Amino acid sequence: MRRFALAALAMLVPLLAPAGVARAHESRPLHVEITETQANTYRVRWRAPPSIPPMNAPAVALPADCRPLNGPEAESGAASLVGAVLYRCDESLAGRTVAIRYPRFNPAVSSLIKLKMASGQRHTALLGPQDTRWTVPRGETRAGVAYDYTLLGVRHIWAGIDHLLFLVCLLWIAGRPRRIFVTVTGFTLAHSVTLALAALQVVRLPVPPVEAAIALSIVFLATEIAKGRRETLTWRHPIAVSTSFGLLHGLGFAAVLGEVGLPQTELVTGLLFFNLGVELGQVLFAGAILVAVALARRAAPQRLAQTLAGAPLRLAASGAVGVAASYWLVERSAAFFA
């Protein structure tokens, strides 16, 4: 089992190219904030990631009956590109479509849209890189919040290459199906606890140290795999490691949820289903790895199996993961002083 888990780890190494490394840092989407300041009057503010050049600055398009009360106020800086426009609409935005337009090309970044109505209702949507239109919900319903936050959780875990690499390292160290189940369960329970505590503001920690510690957890597991010493605590009791580091990863998930915001009237539903979305994305990813392992076990010839079991591939794959995680560690530690 382990040698094929290592093969899965090796297959993820191409993701550690510069594009993949950048993706690990929360993917930095386009942020759009729409605030209803009074009836049918909306302040639209956007903040683009540094990867979008000023000449391709996005515009947020409201329905045709929405008229701008001022010209777009935009400025660019080293960290971001921001802009704001005030609109007056004939009707409420509820049930209508908001679009994102780029003047030159779609830069393939996700879009995080947050809408706050004058009534106090809040809506949040995370659009994929190819999605440039969003229909505003007519009301904040429990079913709508459950769907939106489940999808948000799934997309977050799949976009975070750092979390996925940590999970693959856990699968490799656990090895056997029973140990995998216990290890992943410990990780799930631990990060569920800290996610809830941080999202409800019972526990408050600054984001940069948490992200740096997450990167350090991957460095630690990559080092353990490279050494291959089966007598250590990590190899003998991987649940101890998954539970300990799971507390850290839960704080990282909470940072994303804090940035998005919880719904005003369905706070518990949003928190619960975001966590379930994270778990669903995690289970689907782990399941895909295990299915690939089973197929490889049937199809791989004996010579390939010996190659996968050898030290060179183990050292190369764990080394690549360790280098990428070390880069994230340095990058995120530098944010302490930003």
Steps between C-alpha positions, in 0.01 A plus 500: 500500500772748597697473180196592295412782737849623431422481130200723564729738688737501204214576261426815700856625464427681168250709694793644690609701198474878549131507406422224747708662775314827452168317514577369845489850647119501520470563128435875555176556308344818371306648794171675426301668778149632426336697780147636490540838670130585467204362304623396152827695537813286490865570561711259295862456600747255350856400580699302245803280575846615385496249214249719311673791320342850515427494125271201561329639811158338547165678506195386695189538284161534666166468311426761230268706720783564747658838430838609641479806723872560473786400274707196591755576769798275434857488614781248470774412742760235564258278688173537310284683249183649649200694380157619617177624336167611651187386310132590518265228370128509418450165673670288762784272390324200654449234233701687238843448346833665574780456244877539509664629184864524400594741217764276338490139620373278779801458736359170635473603864217413736260774612375542856181708510350629825167679500354679802139614473355794694278250683809337651493190281835391362579282200835353401605323181831357385508484119740280308755650257265457203189626680441872447129527582317463831126508568424666833281277722153634573538432869731339751353151540640209694514283187674774302758561773562126535562463126719810467721425800537131415622600155727762655659237727556253215655762276725625777651160579551420130665836435742461792793293374663530843207327675487231231873427529465472877219248450702293251794491744263374769372227268856395421607479866180325614535235227233245584125564453414476872781738597399737219142509630609570859759759394269694270219487759732654758596774254132567422389523863791725595459755225121499547548612861736787426301606194188540716683674785676747270196566279294582811789717624553294815864460391680783320842463343666710228490338157872521393635286788226241442580475129872476576434221751294312238796517261726378781271200557554396137876543535485275807310221322722522191806463726348198672431334164851574377656346812271198489565408863201287591576501874417871554176624657383632163523158336377297798209731590416724203170600664700697758656706221181537297305617804765747613548656159128476429448769763724730296331421169161574657622851582606535137153398381350751745713779351333438164156486658574821690591672175180382333280565803222292649137564402313741725188292563635145448834517681497143634389363162780683319764378747374141497475466124831674430663238723304223327614638165862487613446140615327405175783644292753323719321164479460526122869580459613220732259262326645590161850427632394162640322405177815591305700285742268203447515533121878537506532192718314295238670645196860564609754233407740367761788715374296818538396393850867459596578845361222660702621328814856624455667779695582728201135569415408538867777753552423689178126530570537591866783739412284686249220531754746616766652766274157638404383503862823672606436769240150551641646513851742779407238689299241485775751583773593813304135608534563544874679826418279618211 
